[in-house]
Amino acid sequence: MSILARGLTQKGTVVATAVHIAIRDLIDRNPIGGHQRRTLVLCFFCIVVDGLEVTVVGFLSAALKDDWAIGTAQLAPAVTAGLIGLGVGALLGGPLGDRFGRRYVIVWAIGSFAATTLLTAAADGVLTFSLLRLLTGFGLGASMPNVAALVSETVPTPRRRSIVAVVWSGFPSGAAIGAVVVPFVVETFGWRVAILGCGAAAAVIFVCVGTLLSESPVYLANSGHDPARLRRYCNAIEPGSADAGSVFVRDEKVRPRAYPIGALLTPELRIGTLTLWVGFMAVMFSIYLTNTWLPYLFKVAGFATGSISILSTALQIGGAVGCAAIGFIQDRFGPHITLVWTSVLGGGTAAAIAVSPNTTVVLGTLIFVLGMCTNAISTGYTAVSTTFYPTDIRSTGTSWAAGMSRVGAVLGAGIGTSLASLGVSLQQVFLLLLIPITIGALCMAIKAVTSQRAGITPAPDNTMNGARK
């Protein structure tokens, strides 16, 4: 709320000295306005291009093998390099966002992966391609946790989890665009044109973000940076709410400027942090095993290009639906129990695919449900992490959860390489998915039980009044 502080002059006259504004209260008491909607749209497209970039290599594998006359095992560095870069970028990007601002890191990261993607089109071998994909992944990894933190700090508290989930549906949406477009572009024009198209899309998003994206108002209030910009932001949300005399209240304790990883493992946050990390690793293993290698495995199994595109698109459209819906379901039934039951549904679907007939209609339907479940779980983890950590370590907490999840992504893509080299069937791959899906469900169940036993409840705006549920 805004608080009018008053004082007395020497003659006893009461004068107003300052208006104290708690930015979170101001955001919470107002509907989402045009200024915030613009931020959400820009963040959504950042995630769309992330999804396109991350999954594109899965559709290039066969073309790269033919162009460079290499085997599947030799292609492994090209597939996994980007994922390693994602992990490193996420681990470093979050703390940078907590220190220098969400917007600053997002703009730098989008520009970085746009440039390296365009350069990748000129790669003349696996080594060059892999190094450029490593750098591309670094930019992607740095952008994602800062986008999540920016979104959660821009919208009213009761709607944060659901809106983060809707924005995160951009990831499978971008992957779905890739599934529809990239196979035909590669077949008609070659893989280099497909890469150039991805780079051009990233460059357009970079220009839009660089000119239109606003900084997180909560970050500005807590950091004390650029009060003039924050006043403009407040007046855009609630006209007349701030003026030159306004003082913005910092409602969370100040932490040292040192690298804050230790804050993620304090007693009140430790179990939540560890279960987020392990569970996120497990679900990303599932997603990247399917996203990276299913197009290739379908091709080996004898499916035509059109059928492969349909099946891959079904996976990603299901993912987009799951991502968009998971936040609302978590708000209705609880964040943990929703993820547990979504995991049960995903595991059952994977088992059903393993025993189903290899027809496009049946597989497409089941793969749609599997994509819906796995991507919903991933987005659910992101939404939980953005509401679990306080503002001053939110990017760090979200980025370390995302960064640790990339261990699972690298393992998924790497093990997929081995499975493809060994000639493992589609059915066996889907049965393998039961292991990580079960691990993810157990992690959420443990987090829910330990939070309940400790009597942990969410604090307003996730301040450090206690750990989060």
BAKEBA-208688 format. One record per residue (C-alpha): x, y, z; residue in one letter. Coordinates in pm, 1 decimal. Layout:
> X / Y / Z / A $
...
//
This chain:
> 0.0 / 0.0 / 0.0 / M $
> 100.6 / 365.2 / -24.9 / S $
> 178.3 / 524.6 / 310.4 / I $
> 176.8 / 901.6 / 360.6 / L $
> 444.7 / 996.6 / 612.1 / A $
> 384.8 / 1320.6 / 802.1 / R $
> 601.7 / 1548.7 / 1010.5 / G $
> 581.5 / 1879.1 / 1203.3 / L $
> 745.4 / 2205.9 / 1112.5 / T $
> 884.1 / 2433.3 / 1385.5 / Q $
> 547.7 / 2617.7 / 1387.3 / K $
> 356.3 / 2296.2 / 1441.7 / G $
> 216.8 / 2271.8 / 1088.5 / T $
> 160.4 / 1918.1 / 965.0 / V $
> 326.6 / 1858.5 / 627.2 / V $
> 349.2 / 1554.6 / 403.1 / A $
> 707.0 / 1437.8 / 376.0 / T $
> 688.7 / 1133.9 / 151.7 / A $
> 464.5 / 871.8 / 2.6 / V $
> 596.8 / 522.1 / 67.0 / H $
> 494.6 / 270.8 / -199.1 / I $
> 513.2 / -106.6 / -174.0 / A $
> 530.2 / -201.3 / -540.3 / I $
> 390.3 / -552.0 / -485.3 / R $
> 80.5 / -408.5 / -317.3 / D $
> 33.7 / -162.4 / -602.3 / L $
> 53.2 / -441.5 / -862.0 / I $
> -179.6 / -667.2 / -663.0 / D $
> -459.0 / -413.2 / -623.9 / R $
> -476.6 / -325.7 / -993.7 / N $
> -581.9 / -526.3 / -1300.3 / P $
> -318.7 / -619.9 / -1554.9 / I $
> -275.4 / -318.4 / -1781.1 / G $
> -132.9 / -255.9 / -2125.3 / G $
> 217.6 / -196.3 / -1994.2 / H $
> 223.0 / -538.4 / -1827.8 / Q $
> 56.9 / -712.2 / -2123.0 / R $
> 331.5 / -585.1 / -2351.1 / R $
> 591.5 / -737.2 / -2120.9 / T $
> 406.1 / -1069.2 / -2115.2 / L $
> 375.7 / -1082.5 / -2495.6 / V $
> 745.5 / -1009.4 / -2540.5 / L $
> 837.4 / -1272.7 / -2281.5 / C $
> 609.5 / -1524.8 / -2453.4 / F $
> 789.9 / -1474.2 / -2784.5 / F $
> 1127.1 / -1504.1 / -2610.6 / C $
> 1015.9 / -1849.2 / -2496.6 / I $
> 873.1 / -1933.4 / -2842.1 / V $
> 1208.3 / -1871.1 / -3006.8 / V $
> 1377.8 / -2062.2 / -2724.5 / D $
> 1157.8 / -2363.9 / -2799.1 / G $
> 1230.2 / -2337.8 / -3170.3 / L $
> 1605.6 / -2310.1 / -3114.0 / E $
> 1634.3 / -2590.7 / -2861.1 / V $
> 1445.7 / -2848.8 / -3065.8 / T $
> 1563.5 / -2767.2 / -3417.7 / V $
> 1866.3 / -2998.8 / -3408.1 / V $
> 1638.1 / -3298.1 / -3363.6 / G $
> 1497.7 / -3228.8 / -3709.9 / F $
> 1841.9 / -3179.7 / -3864.7 / L $
> 2007.9 / -3501.9 / -3747.1 / S $
> 1952.2 / -3706.8 / -4062.3 / A $
> 2052.4 / -3417.0 / -4290.2 / A $
> 2371.7 / -3349.7 / -4091.5 / L $
> 2468.2 / -3717.1 / -4108.5 / K $
> 2419.5 / -3724.7 / -4484.9 / D $
> 2594.1 / -3392.2 / -4546.4 / D $
> 2903.7 / -3476.2 / -4341.4 / W $
> 2901.4 / -3853.1 / -4403.2 / A $
> 2915.3 / -3939.8 / -4033.0 / I $
> 2749.0 / -4198.1 / -3809.1 / G $
> 2493.8 / -4143.0 / -3535.6 / T $
> 2751.8 / -4169.0 / -3256.4 / A $
> 2967.2 / -3898.3 / -3420.8 / Q $
> 2666.3 / -3667.2 / -3418.6 / L $
> 2641.6 / -3676.4 / -3037.8 / A $
> 2848.2 / -3359.1 / -2974.1 / P $
> 2627.8 / -3159.0 / -3212.0 / A $
> 2315.8 / -3276.5 / -3026.5 / V $
> 2440.8 / -3232.6 / -2669.8 / T $
> 2656.5 / -2918.3 / -2701.1 / A $
> 2359.5 / -2684.3 / -2703.5 / G $
> 2214.8 / -2853.0 / -2395.8 / L $
> 2543.2 / -2818.2 / -2206.6 / I $
> 2546.1 / -2451.1 / -2299.7 / G $
> 2189.8 / -2421.9 / -2173.3 / L $
> 2291.2 / -2558.5 / -1835.1 / G $
> 2591.4 / -2331.1 / -1797.3 / V $
> 2395.7 / -2028.6 / -1917.9 / G $
> 2112.7 / -2096.7 / -1673.4 / A $
> 2348.2 / -2138.2 / -1376.6 / L $
> 2522.8 / -1808.5 / -1451.8 / L $
> 2232.4 / -1609.7 / -1597.3 / G $
> 2016.7 / -1618.5 / -1285.4 / G $
> 2270.5 / -1463.6 / -1046.7 / P $
> 2352.4 / -1205.3 / -1315.0 / L $
> 1982.7 / -1121.4 / -1337.9 / G $
> 1956.8 / -1084.0 / -960.1 / D $
> 2251.8 / -845.7 / -964.6 / R $
> 2213.7 / -644.3 / -1286.7 / F $
> 1845.7 / -680.5 / -1369.2 / G $
> 1621.9 / -924.3 / -1556.8 / R $
> 1586.6 / -707.3 / -1866.8 / R $
> 1960.5 / -652.4 / -1906.8 / Y $
> 2036.1 / -1024.5 / -1910.3 / V $
> 1739.0 / -1112.4 / -2135.1 / I $
> 1839.9 / -858.7 / -2400.8 / V $
> 2203.5 / -969.5 / -2393.7 / W $
> 2108.6 / -1337.3 / -2404.7 / A $
> 1861.6 / -1305.9 / -2695.1 / I $
> 2115.5 / -1106.0 / -2897.4 / G $
> 2384.2 / -1364.0 / -2822.9 / S $
> 2191.0 / -1668.2 / -2937.6 / F $
> 2053.5 / -1484.5 / -3243.4 / A $
> 2409.8 / -1408.8 / -3358.7 / A $
> 2548.3 / -1755.4 / -3287.9 / T $
> 2252.3 / -1924.4 / -3457.6 / T $
> 2312.7 / -1724.6 / -3774.7 / L $
> 2680.5 / -1819.5 / -3762.8 / L $
> 2589.7 / -2187.4 / -3719.9 / T $
> 2447.5 / -2191.6 / -4072.8 / A $
> 2806.2 / -2156.3 / -4200.0 / A $
> 2945.8 / -2449.1 / -3995.1 / A $
> 3156.8 / -2686.6 / -4204.3 / D $
> 3179.3 / -2982.7 / -3965.6 / G $
> 3073.9 / -3133.5 / -3634.4 / V $
> 3335.9 / -2946.3 / -3429.4 / L $
> 3242.2 / -2598.1 / -3552.1 / T $
> 2872.4 / -2678.2 / -3536.7 / F $
> 2905.7 / -2808.0 / -3180.1 / S $
> 3101.6 / -2505.6 / -3056.0 / L $
> 2846.5 / -2266.0 / -3202.2 / L $
> 2559.2 / -2466.4 / -3055.3 / R $
> 2736.7 / -2449.4 / -2717.3 / L $
> 2740.6 / -2068.7 / -2740.4 / L $
> 2381.0 / -2061.8 / -2863.0 / T $
> 2276.2 / -2273.9 / -2567.3 / G $
> 2456.9 / -2040.3 / -2329.4 / F $
> 2242.0 / -1748.0 / -2446.1 / G $
> 1924.8 / -1955.2 / -2431.4 / L $
> 2001.2 / -2077.2 / -2080.7 / G $
> 2069.0 / -1726.4 / -1951.6 / A $
> 1741.4 / -1589.8 / -2088.9 / S $
> 1493.3 / -1849.3 / -1956.8 / M $
> 1516.3 / -1802.9 / -1576.3 / P $
> 1519.9 / -1425.8 / -1613.6 / N $
> 1207.6 / -1437.9 / -1829.3 / V $
> 1037.9 / -1649.5 / -1562.4 / A $
> 1143.0 / -1409.8 / -1285.3 / A $
> 1038.2 / -1102.8 / -1486.0 / L $
> 693.1 / -1246.7 / -1555.6 / V $
> 634.0 / -1347.6 / -1193.2 / S $
> 733.8 / -998.9 / -1072.9 / E $
> 517.8 / -813.6 / -1324.9 / T $
> 173.3 / -962.9 / -1254.8 / V $
> -53.3 / -977.3 / -946.6 / P $
> 43.1 / -1237.8 / -687.7 / T $
> -271.2 / -1456.0 / -714.4 / P $
> -217.1 / -1498.7 / -1090.2 / R $
> 157.1 / -1552.2 / -1101.7 / R $
> 164.6 / -1930.5 / -1126.4 / R $
> -98.6 / -1949.8 / -1400.4 / S $
> 50.8 / -1664.9 / -1605.5 / I $
> 403.6 / -1807.8 / -1583.9 / V $
> 257.2 / -2132.8 / -1715.4 / A $
> 81.9 / -1959.4 / -2006.3 / V $
> 400.5 / -1775.0 / -2102.4 / V $
> 594.3 / -2101.5 / -2076.9 / W $
> 355.0 / -2259.4 / -2326.1 / S $
> 557.3 / -2061.5 / -2577.7 / G $
> 829.7 / -2324.9 / -2552.0 / F $
> 630.5 / -2617.0 / -2698.0 / P $
> 460.0 / -2368.7 / -2930.6 / S $
> 799.1 / -2280.5 / -3075.7 / G $
> 888.0 / -2647.9 / -3092.0 / A $
> 557.2 / -2717.6 / -3270.7 / A $
> 637.0 / -2451.1 / -3529.0 / I $
> 969.0 / -2624.4 / -3580.1 / G $
> 800.1 / -2962.4 / -3613.6 / A $
> 570.3 / -2829.7 / -3887.0 / V $
> 814.4 / -2614.7 / -4080.1 / V $
> 1169.4 / -2743.1 / -4031.8 / V $
> 1136.0 / -3094.6 / -4184.9 / P $
> 999.8 / -2951.5 / -4510.2 / F $
> 1252.2 / -2665.1 / -4519.4 / V $
> 1536.1 / -2913.4 / -4468.4 / V $
> 1400.5 / -3146.9 / -4734.8 / E $
> 1345.6 / -2865.2 / -4986.5 / T $
> 1623.0 / -2613.2 / -4917.8 / F $
> 1870.3 / -2786.4 / -4685.2 / G $
> 1954.3 / -2762.8 / -4317.0 / W $
> 2148.0 / -2436.2 / -4349.6 / R $
> 1836.1 / -2248.3 / -4461.1 / V $
> 1646.6 / -2392.2 / -4164.5 / A $
> 1915.0 / -2263.4 / -3926.9 / I $
> 1913.2 / -1921.4 / -4095.4 / L $
> 1536.8 / -1902.9 / -4047.9 / G $
> 1572.1 / -1972.9 / -3675.8 / C $
> 1844.2 / -1709.9 / -3644.6 / G $
> 1634.5 / -1452.6 / -3828.9 / A $
> 1339.8 / -1516.4 / -3595.1 / A $
> 1568.1 / -1471.5 / -3293.9 / A $
> 1707.2 / -1146.9 / -3440.4 / A $
> 1355.7 / -1002.2 / -3478.5 / V $
> 1274.1 / -1090.5 / -3116.4 / I $
> 1604.6 / -931.3 / -3008.4 / F $
> 1512.5 / -599.7 / -3173.0 / V $
> 1164.8 / -602.4 / -3017.3 / C $
> 1293.4 / -691.4 / -2670.2 / V $
> 1575.9 / -438.5 / -2686.3 / G $
> 1338.6 / -152.9 / -2769.7 / T $
> 1016.3 / -244.1 / -2586.5 / L $
> 1084.9 / -467.0 / -2284.3 / L $
> 1057.4 / -309.9 / -1937.2 / S $
> 1258.6 / -402.4 / -1630.7 / E $
> 1095.8 / -587.9 / -1342.7 / S $
> 930.5 / -331.7 / -1112.6 / P $
> 993.1 / -549.3 / -806.6 / V $
> 1361.7 / -574.5 / -895.9 / Y $
> 1382.4 / -195.1 / -940.2 / L $
> 1215.9 / -135.9 / -602.8 / A $
> 1432.0 / -383.1 / -413.2 / N $
> 1755.7 / -278.6 / -581.6 / S $
> 1696.4 / 96.8 / -564.3 / G $
> 1796.1 / 132.8 / -930.6 / H $
> 1638.9 / 396.9 / -1155.9 / D $
> 1356.8 / 536.6 / -935.3 / P $
> 1242.1 / 762.8 / -1220.8 / A $
> 1168.6 / 458.7 / -1437.3 / R $
> 989.7 / 291.7 / -1147.9 / L $
> 770.9 / 600.7 / -1094.9 / R $
> 671.5 / 589.8 / -1462.4 / R $
> 591.1 / 222.2 / -1426.2 / Y $
> 372.4 / 283.1 / -1119.4 / C $
> 181.4 / 561.1 / -1292.9 / N $
> 125.8 / 337.6 / -1595.7 / A $
> -35.3 / 77.6 / -1366.7 / I $
> -218.1 / 325.0 / -1139.8 / E $
> -217.6 / 686.3 / -1266.9 / P $
> -110.7 / 938.3 / -1005.6 / G $
> 24.6 / 677.0 / -766.5 / S $
> 385.0 / 806.1 / -764.2 / A $
> 564.5 / 1137.9 / -788.5 / D $
> 913.3 / 1275.1 / -735.0 / A $
> 875.2 / 1250.8 / -357.2 / G $
> 769.9 / 887.2 / -352.7 / S $
> 981.1 / 636.8 / -161.0 / V $
> 969.9 / 272.3 / -265.2 / F $
> 957.6 / 22.7 / 18.8 / V $
> 1190.0 / -274.3 / 12.9 / R $
> 991.8 / -552.9 / 175.5 / D $
> 1258.1 / -823.5 / 174.8 / E $
> 1578.2 / -838.1 / 370.6 / K $
> 1891.4 / -731.1 / 187.9 / V $
> 2137.1 / -1008.9 / 113.6 / R $
> 2506.3 / -965.6 / 44.6 / P $
> 2604.0 / -904.5 / -316.6 / R $
> 2807.9 / -1223.4 / -311.9 / A $
> 2702.1 / -1515.5 / -527.6 / Y $
> 2386.2 / -1629.2 / -343.5 / P $
> 2381.8 / -2005.2 / -409.1 / I $
> 2414.6 / -2069.8 / -34.9 / G $
> 2079.8 / -1895.8 / 19.3 / A $
> 1909.5 / -2172.1 / -181.9 / L $
> 2026.3 / -2434.5 / 65.1 / L $
> 1935.4 / -2270.6 / 395.5 / T $
> 1742.4 / -2504.4 / 629.9 / P $
> 1400.9 / -2364.0 / 536.2 / E $
> 1467.1 / -2400.1 / 161.5 / L $
> 1698.7 / -2702.8 / 138.7 / R $
> 1452.2 / -2988.9 / 84.3 / I $
> 1245.4 / -2781.6 / -157.6 / G $
> 1554.7 / -2687.7 / -354.8 / T $
> 1690.6 / -3043.4 / -377.6 / L $
> 1357.3 / -3195.8 / -478.8 / T $
> 1313.6 / -2925.8 / -741.8 / L $
> 1657.7 / -3002.8 / -882.0 / W $
> 1623.2 / -3381.1 / -897.3 / V $
> 1263.3 / -3377.4 / -1019.3 / G $
> 1341.1 / -3117.5 / -1283.6 / F $
> 1635.5 / -3327.4 / -1404.9 / M $
> 1405.9 / -3628.2 / -1442.4 / A $
> 1135.0 / -3451.4 / -1641.5 / V $
> 1386.7 / -3280.6 / -1871.0 / M $
> 1543.5 / -3619.6 / -1941.3 / F $
> 1204.1 / -3730.7 / -2071.7 / S $
> 1144.2 / -3416.7 / -2276.8 / I $
> 1482.9 / -3408.5 / -2446.4 / Y $
> 1493.0 / -3779.1 / -2515.3 / L $
> 1164.7 / -3742.1 / -2702.8 / T $
> 1220.3 / -3398.7 / -2861.2 / N $
> 1573.6 / -3472.1 / -2980.5 / T $
> 1548.9 / -3828.4 / -3105.0 / W $
> 1188.2 / -3918.1 / -3182.6 / L $
> 1197.7 / -3758.3 / -3531.7 / P $
> 1505.8 / -3967.6 / -3613.1 / Y $
> 1362.9 / -4285.5 / -3459.0 / L $
> 1039.2 / -4239.5 / -3652.3 / F $
> 1240.2 / -4207.8 / -3971.6 / K $
> 1436.5 / -4524.8 / -3894.4 / V $
> 1108.2 / -4702.7 / -3820.9 / A $
> 994.8 / -4626.0 / -4175.6 / G $
> 751.1 / -4338.5 / -4122.5 / F $
> 718.3 / -4091.7 / -4411.0 / A $
> 819.2 / -3725.8 / -4368.7 / T $
> 454.0 / -3618.8 / -4348.6 / G $
> 376.8 / -3869.3 / -4073.0 / S $
> 690.8 / -3769.7 / -3880.6 / I $
> 583.3 / -3405.4 / -3899.0 / S $
> 233.1 / -3493.9 / -3775.4 / I $
> 362.8 / -3702.2 / -3484.3 / L $
> 625.2 / -3444.8 / -3384.7 / S $
> 368.3 / -3166.5 / -3407.2 / T $
> 126.0 / -3367.3 / -3191.3 / A $
> 395.8 / -3394.3 / -2923.8 / L $
> 454.3 / -3018.7 / -2924.3 / Q $
> 89.4 / -2911.5 / -2949.9 / I $
> 13.4 / -3138.5 / -2657.4 / G $
> 301.6 / -2968.6 / -2476.9 / G $
> 157.7 / -2623.5 / -2548.0 / A $
> -183.6 / -2727.3 / -2415.6 / V $
> -30.2 / -2878.7 / -2104.1 / G $
> 186.1 / -2574.1 / -2036.9 / C $
> -104.1 / -2332.3 / -2075.2 / A $
> -330.1 / -2534.6 / -1845.0 / A $
> -96.2 / -2650.4 / -1568.3 / I $
> -78.5 / -2321.1 / -1379.4 / G $
> -457.2 / -2291.6 / -1352.1 / F $
> -483.0 / -2654.8 / -1239.0 / I $
> -208.6 / -2599.8 / -980.2 / Q $
> -394.4 / -2294.7 / -848.9 / D $
> -711.1 / -2504.1 / -818.2 / R $
> -576.7 / -2828.6 / -670.1 / F $
> -230.6 / -2738.7 / -536.2 / G $
> 111.9 / -2720.4 / -704.1 / P $
> 252.6 / -3050.2 / -578.1 / H $
> -40.8 / -3289.0 / -606.5 / I $
> -107.9 / -3161.8 / -960.0 / T $
> 242.9 / -3254.7 / -1069.7 / L $
> 223.2 / -3597.0 / -902.7 / V $
> -99.8 / -3693.7 / -1081.1 / W $
> 20.8 / -3545.7 / -1410.7 / T $
> 325.4 / -3771.2 / -1378.4 / S $
> 100.9 / -4073.5 / -1321.0 / V $
> -93.9 / -3989.1 / -1637.6 / L $
> 229.2 / -3935.9 / -1833.1 / G $
> 373.2 / -4268.5 / -1718.5 / G $
> 56.2 / -4452.6 / -1811.2 / G $
> 57.2 / -4290.6 / -2155.0 / T $
> 421.5 / -4385.7 / -2217.9 / A $
> 336.9 / -4747.4 / -2131.1 / A $
> 33.9 / -4735.8 / -2362.9 / A $
> 250.4 / -4610.3 / -2651.5 / I $
> 491.0 / -4900.6 / -2598.5 / A $
> 214.4 / -5155.4 / -2661.0 / V $
> 5.1 / -4963.7 / -2916.5 / S $
> -4.4 / -5036.1 / -3291.0 / P $
> 226.9 / -4826.2 / -3507.2 / N $
> -44.6 / -4624.8 / -3678.8 / T $
> -23.4 / -4249.0 / -3713.9 / T $
> -368.4 / -4186.3 / -3564.2 / V $
> -319.5 / -4399.1 / -3250.8 / V $
> 39.8 / -4289.5 / -3193.9 / L $
> -46.8 / -3926.2 / -3262.7 / G $
> -322.0 / -3927.5 / -3002.0 / T $
> -108.2 / -4091.5 / -2735.1 / L $
> 194.8 / -3876.7 / -2813.7 / I $
> -25.4 / -3565.8 / -2782.9 / F $
> -118.2 / -3673.8 / -2427.7 / V $
> 243.4 / -3760.2 / -2342.8 / L $
> 365.5 / -3421.2 / -2466.0 / G $
> 87.8 / -3253.7 / -2269.2 / M $
> 197.3 / -3429.5 / -1949.8 / C $
> 576.5 / -3397.7 / -1974.8 / T $
> 575.8 / -3032.5 / -2080.0 / N $
> 310.3 / -2948.3 / -1821.3 / A $
> 529.9 / -3103.7 / -1551.4 / I $
> 831.4 / -2903.5 / -1670.1 / S $
> 632.1 / -2579.8 / -1669.6 / T $
> 486.8 / -2672.6 / -1331.7 / G $
> 837.8 / -2701.2 / -1192.2 / Y $
> 923.9 / -2358.1 / -1333.9 / T $
> 609.2 / -2206.7 / -1183.8 / A $
> 683.9 / -2367.0 / -845.7 / V $
> 1041.1 / -2234.7 / -846.4 / S $
> 934.6 / -1877.2 / -931.9 / T $
> 690.2 / -1873.7 / -641.1 / T $
> 915.1 / -2066.9 / -401.7 / F $
> 1206.7 / -1821.6 / -382.6 / Y $
> 1204.7 / -1458.5 / -262.6 / P $
> 1269.5 / -1171.3 / -503.5 / T $
> 1636.5 / -1111.5 / -427.6 / D $
> 1728.5 / -1472.7 / -509.9 / I $
> 1439.3 / -1555.1 / -743.9 / R $
> 1643.0 / -1550.3 / -1065.0 / S $
> 1918.2 / -1746.8 / -890.3 / T $
> 1674.9 / -2005.5 / -754.2 / G $
> 1490.6 / -2039.5 / -1084.0 / T $
> 1812.9 / -2050.6 / -1284.2 / S $
> 1974.2 / -2315.2 / -1066.5 / W $
> 1662.8 / -2528.9 / -1091.7 / A $
> 1672.4 / -2481.5 / -1469.8 / A $
> 2047.9 / -2532.5 / -1481.1 / G $
> 2035.6 / -2855.0 / -1283.4 / M $
> 1752.2 / -2973.1 / -1507.5 / S $
> 1990.5 / -2946.9 / -1803.2 / R $
> 2185.4 / -3236.7 / -1656.3 / V $
> 1876.6 / -3443.1 / -1729.4 / G $
> 1845.8 / -3282.4 / -2073.4 / A $
> 2205.1 / -3370.9 / -2165.1 / V $
> 2157.3 / -3724.3 / -2035.7 / L $
> 1834.2 / -3757.8 / -2232.2 / G $
> 1993.3 / -3642.0 / -2555.5 / A $
> 2314.1 / -3839.0 / -2490.8 / G $
> 2139.9 / -4162.1 / -2398.4 / I $
> 1915.1 / -4109.7 / -2697.9 / G $
> 2229.7 / -4108.6 / -2913.9 / T $
> 2333.0 / -4444.7 / -2768.6 / S $
> 1985.5 / -4589.7 / -2808.1 / L $
> 1969.1 / -4477.1 / -3170.5 / A $
> 2314.3 / -4624.4 / -3238.5 / S $
> 2210.9 / -4956.4 / -3083.1 / L $
> 1893.9 / -4974.2 / -3287.0 / G $
> 1661.0 / -4966.8 / -2986.3 / V $
> 1295.3 / -4965.8 / -3092.1 / S $
> 1040.2 / -4691.6 / -3032.8 / L $
> 852.7 / -4915.4 / -2790.7 / Q $
> 1160.8 / -4969.9 / -2575.4 / Q $
> 1233.6 / -4597.1 / -2566.8 / V $
> 886.5 / -4522.2 / -2433.6 / F $
> 919.5 / -4789.1 / -2166.0 / L $
> 1246.1 / -4625.4 / -2058.3 / L $
> 1052.8 / -4302.7 / -1995.4 / L $
> 875.0 / -4466.5 / -1700.4 / L $
> 1192.6 / -4435.7 / -1491.4 / I $
> 1241.2 / -4055.3 / -1502.1 / P $
> 866.8 / -3988.7 / -1485.7 / I $
> 843.2 / -4193.9 / -1165.2 / T $
> 1143.5 / -4014.0 / -1013.2 / I $
> 980.8 / -3677.7 / -1083.9 / G $
> 655.2 / -3786.3 / -918.9 / A $
> 839.2 / -3905.5 / -607.4 / L $
> 1028.0 / -3575.2 / -576.2 / C $
> 706.7 / -3373.2 / -578.1 / M $
> 545.3 / -3611.8 / -330.5 / A $
> 843.5 / -3575.9 / -93.7 / I $
> 837.4 / -3196.7 / -124.0 / K $
> 463.5 / -3191.1 / -51.1 / A $
> 489.1 / -3421.7 / 252.8 / V $
> 787.1 / -3243.6 / 409.5 / T $
> 622.9 / -2902.7 / 359.2 / S $
> 301.8 / -3025.4 / 519.4 / Q $
> 482.6 / -3178.4 / 817.7 / R $
> 674.6 / -2857.1 / 871.6 / A $
> 353.8 / -2653.8 / 854.8 / G $
> 502.1 / -2440.5 / 578.2 / I $
> 271.3 / -2191.4 / 409.8 / T $
> 348.4 / -1938.6 / 137.7 / P $
> 425.8 / -1591.3 / 257.9 / A $
> 289.4 / -1283.6 / 77.2 / P $
> 507.8 / -1205.3 / -224.6 / D $
> 729.9 / -1489.4 / -111.5 / N $
> 908.7 / -1282.9 / 145.2 / T $
> 1133.5 / -1463.2 / 386.2 / M $
> 871.1 / -1508.2 / 654.2 / N $
> 925.0 / -1878.7 / 611.4 / G $
> 988.4 / -2129.9 / 342.8 / A $
> 745.4 / -2179.3 / 61.3 / R $
> 508.3 / -2463.8 / 0.9 / K $
//
